[in-house]
Amino acid sequence: MKKRFILEGLGCANCAAKMEDAINKLDGVKSATVNFLTSKLVIEGEDEKMPEIILAAEKIIKKIEPDVVMKKA
C-alpha cells in the first residue's frame, strides 16, 4: 500500500533527509521518500501496519520539525 502526504511548513532539506531516514527504519515500511522541493512524503508499507506507520511517521516529523503539518495528498 502506498500513501502520499504533503508536509506543510517543511523548511529544511537536512530535516527532510532525517525524516526519510527515520521513517524508512519503521517496522512494516518498504520504502519512504521525502521530497524537499515538493514537500511530499510517500510511504510504501504493509497494509495491516499502515495506521501504526502513519502515527509513527507523524511523531518523527514533529520531533524533527515541530511546525510541520502532515496532510493527506
Secondary structure, DSSP 8 states (H G I E B T S, - for coil): -EEEEEEET---HHHHHHHHHHHHTSTTEEEEEEETTTTEEEEEE-GGGHHHHHHHHHHHHHHH-TT-EEEE-
